[in-house]
């Protein structure tokens, strides 16, 4: 039912004539209602309902999407887009899908960089970390390893599925943001 309400609100915005401030007033009031009720969505200036705090999908991920797209890494690009889609799914995000697709994108990038066909955890050990500034070297290596560990854990991201998964939208968004940032960084350093 909630998904239909979002669709109706978006359609309503499309019907407003752009000569008055009615669209802005409607969006403002709708966004206040969403925030008050703890609903994690907002109406954008374009009249679309998207995740509240949405810069994740646009600014934080755009560099990673651009980097893998320009490198011709179609699998990574597809996985990043699927992760973003899962995070923005209405009425509830598919949080385990976010983790699965984001970690698959990272795995694809790491395999590309290393030339390895191993799993993310093993291939990450083959990254030439000497290319990274000494102050970041250990942090990058640890981050890639820990992202893989979280995604693979039955208490973590649920990459392999488990009844004990405890991921919420903020966890999934944080994970996707970290993966996007590390993909962008790895691609920049590998080029």
Backbone torsions as a table, in degrees:
resi	resn	phi	psi	omega
1	UNK	NA	-41.0	-177.7
2	UNK	-60.4	-40.0	-179.5
3	UNK	-60.5	-39.8	178.3
4	UNK	-63.9	-39.8	178.4
5	UNK	-62.6	-39.8	177.2
6	UNK	-62.7	-43.4	179.3
7	UNK	-62.0	-40.7	179.0
8	UNK	-64.1	-44.2	179.6
9	UNK	-61.2	-41.7	178.4
10	UNK	-64.9	-42.2	177.8
11	UNK	-63.8	-40.2	178.3
12	UNK	-58.3	-44.3	-180.0
13	UNK	-63.6	-35.9	-179.9
14	UNK	-66.1	-27.9	-177.1
15	UNK	-83.4	-16.9	179.4
16	UNK	-66.4	134.8	171.6
17	UNK	-70.4	142.8	-176.4
18	UNK	-79.6	8.4	-177.7
19	UNK	-89.8	-10.2	179.9
20	UNK	-118.1	176.4	177.4
21	UNK	-93.3	11.2	-179.7
22	UNK	-57.4	-42.8	178.7
23	UNK	-60.5	-41.8	-179.7
24	UNK	-65.8	-40.0	179.1
25	UNK	-64.7	-44.4	178.7
26	UNK	-60.8	-48.9	-178.3
27	UNK	-62.6	-42.2	179.6
28	UNK	-60.8	-47.4	-179.5
29	UNK	-67.1	-39.5	178.4
30	UNK	-64.1	-43.4	179.5
31	UNK	-65.1	-37.2	175.7
32	UNK	-63.5	-42.8	178.4
33	UNK	-61.7	-47.8	179.5
34	UNK	-56.6	-46.8	-178.1
35	UNK	-64.1	-43.9	-179.2
36	UNK	-62.2	-37.8	-178.1
37	UNK	-87.5	0.2	178.9
38	UNK	75.3	23.0	179.5
39	UNK	-85.5	127.8	-173.1
40	UNK	-83.0	32.0	-178.7
41	UNK	-125.0	163.3	175.5
42	UNK	-150.9	157.2	174.9
43	UNK	-92.5	127.2	-179.5
44	UNK	-80.2	173.0	176.7
45	UNK	-63.2	-22.7	179.2
46	UNK	-85.0	-0.8	178.8
47	UNK	84.5	18.0	178.3
48	UNK	-107.9	145.5	178.2
49	UNK	-94.0	124.1	-176.8
50	UNK	-140.3	176.0	179.2
51	UNK	-58.7	137.4	173.5
52	UNK	-71.2	143.8	-175.2
53	UNK	75.0	31.1	-170.6
54	UNK	-65.2	-4.0	179.5
55	UNK	-58.2	-18.5	178.3
56	UNK	-53.6	-51.6	-174.6
57	UNK	-72.6	-28.8	-177.4
58	UNK	-92.0	-62.2	-172.9
59	UNK	-82.9	-44.7	-175.1
60	UNK	-68.7	-32.9	-176.4
61	UNK	-94.8	-19.2	-173.3
62	UNK	-61.5	-38.2	179.7
63	UNK	-66.0	-40.2	178.3
64	UNK	-66.4	-44.3	179.2
65	UNK	-61.7	-43.7	178.7
66	UNK	-63.0	-44.8	-177.5
67	UNK	-61.8	-46.9	-178.7
68	UNK	-72.9	-33.0	177.3
69	UNK	-64.7	-46.1	-180.0
70	UNK	-66.5	-28.5	179.2
71	UNK	-82.9	-4.6	180.0
72	UNK	75.1	22.5	179.4
73	UNK	-87.8	77.2	-174.0
74	UNK	-61.0	-38.0	179.5
75	UNK	-63.2	-46.5	179.1
76	UNK	-62.7	-43.2	179.9
77	UNK	-61.0	-46.1	179.3
78	UNK	-61.4	-43.6	-178.8
79	UNK	-65.9	-40.9	177.1
80	UNK	-62.7	-43.0	179.3
81	UNK	-65.4	-38.3	177.1
82	UNK	-64.9	-39.7	178.5
83	UNK	-62.9	-43.6	177.9
84	UNK	-63.2	-42.2	179.1
85	UNK	-62.3	-43.5	179.7
86	UNK	-63.4	-36.3	179.3
87	UNK	-69.1	-32.9	-177.9
88	UNK	-93.0	2.9	-178.6
89	UNK	-58.5	138.4	179.8
90	UNK	-114.4	146.2	2.5
91	UNK	-83.0	-15.8	-180.0
92	UNK	-123.4	135.7	177.2
93	UNK	-68.4	152.4	174.9
94	UNK	-92.0	87.6	-170.7
95	UNK	-67.5	-37.5	177.8
96	UNK	-71.1	-30.8	175.1
97	UNK	-64.6	-38.1	176.8
98	UNK	-58.0	-50.1	-177.2
99	UNK	-65.1	-43.2	-179.6
100	UNK	-61.6	-49.2	-176.6
101	UNK	-70.9	-39.8	179.0
102	UNK	-64.5	-42.5	179.8
103	UNK	-69.4	-32.7	175.5
104	UNK	-65.9	-37.7	176.8
105	UNK	-64.1	-45.0	178.6
106	UNK	-62.7	-43.6	178.6
107	UNK	-59.6	-43.0	179.1
108	UNK	-62.4	-42.5	178.8
109	UNK	-65.4	-45.7	-180.0
110	UNK	-62.6	-41.3	176.9
111	UNK	-61.7	-40.9	178.6
112	UNK	-62.3	-45.9	-177.6
113	UNK	-64.9	-41.7	-174.5
114	UNK	-91.1	-18.0	-174.4
115	UNK	75.0	13.3	-176.7
116	UNK	-91.8	155.1	173.3
117	UNK	-111.6	12.4	-179.0
118	UNK	-76.6	172.1	176.5
119	UNK	-66.4	165.6	-179.3
120	UNK	-53.9	-47.2	-178.1
121	UNK	-59.1	-42.4	-179.9
122	UNK	-77.4	-43.1	-178.8
123	UNK	-64.7	-33.6	179.7
124	UNK	-61.8	-28.4	178.3
125	UNK	-71.1	-15.9	-177.8
126	UNK	-95.5	-1.6	177.3
127	UNK	-65.0	137.5	177.0
128	UNK	-80.4	90.5	-175.8
129	UNK	-73.9	-6.0	177.3
130	UNK	-69.8	-15.0	178.0
131	UNK	-74.4	-12.6	-174.6
132	UNK	-98.5	148.2	177.7
133	UNK	-55.8	140.1	-177.1
134	UNK	-51.7	-36.7	-177.5
135	UNK	-68.4	-24.8	-179.6
136	UNK	-101.9	-16.7	-173.2
137	UNK	-50.3	-54.8	-178.1
138	UNK	-66.1	-37.2	-179.6
139	UNK	-63.9	-43.7	-179.6
140	UNK	-64.9	-46.7	-179.9
141	UNK	-60.8	-44.4	180.0
142	UNK	-66.4	-42.9	-178.6
143	UNK	-61.2	-47.1	179.7
144	UNK	-60.8	-44.0	179.4
145	UNK	-62.9	-44.0	-178.2
146	UNK	-70.3	-35.5	176.0
147	UNK	-62.3	-43.6	177.1
148	UNK	-62.3	-44.6	-179.7
149	UNK	-61.0	-42.9	179.0
150	UNK	-63.7	-46.7	-177.5
151	UNK	-64.0	-32.1	-176.2
152	UNK	-89.2	-14.1	-176.3
153	UNK	-72.0	140.8	176.5
154	UNK	-73.7	-13.1	174.3
155	UNK	-100.1	-8.9	-175.3
156	UNK	-100.4	-120.7	-168.9
157	UNK	-76.9	-16.3	175.3
158	UNK	79.0	27.2	179.4
159	UNK	-57.0	-34.5	-179.1
160	UNK	-103.1	1.9	176.2
161	UNK	78.8	133.7	178.6
162	UNK	-166.2	150.7	177.6
163	UNK	-73.6	-17.1	-176.0
164	UNK	-95.4	13.0	-178.0
165	UNK	-63.9	132.1	-179.1
166	UNK	-125.7	61.5	-178.9
167	UNK	-108.4	134.0	172.7
168	UNK	-116.7	-178.3	-175.7
169	UNK	-60.0	-41.2	-179.1
170	UNK	-67.1	-36.8	176.0
171	UNK	-62.6	-46.6	-178.4
172	UNK	-64.3	-42.1	179.1
173	UNK	-64.5	-41.6	178.3
174	UNK	-62.8	-46.0	179.4
175	UNK	-60.2	-46.9	-179.9
176	UNK	-62.5	-41.1	177.8
177	UNK	-62.5	-42.7	177.1
178	UNK	-63.5	-44.6	179.9
179	UNK	-62.1	-44.5	178.9
180	UNK	-59.7	-43.3	179.8
181	UNK	-65.5	-43.6	-178.4
182	UNK	-70.5	-35.0	176.4
183	UNK	-63.0	-47.1	179.1
184	UNK	-57.6	-44.8	-178.2
185	UNK	-65.7	-47.6	-179.9
186	UNK	-60.9	-41.3	-180.0
187	UNK	-66.7	-40.0	179.4
188	UNK	-64.4	-39.9	-177.7
189	UNK	-78.1	-22.6	-178.2
190	UNK	-85.3	-16.7	-174.5
191	UNK	-82.2	NA	NA
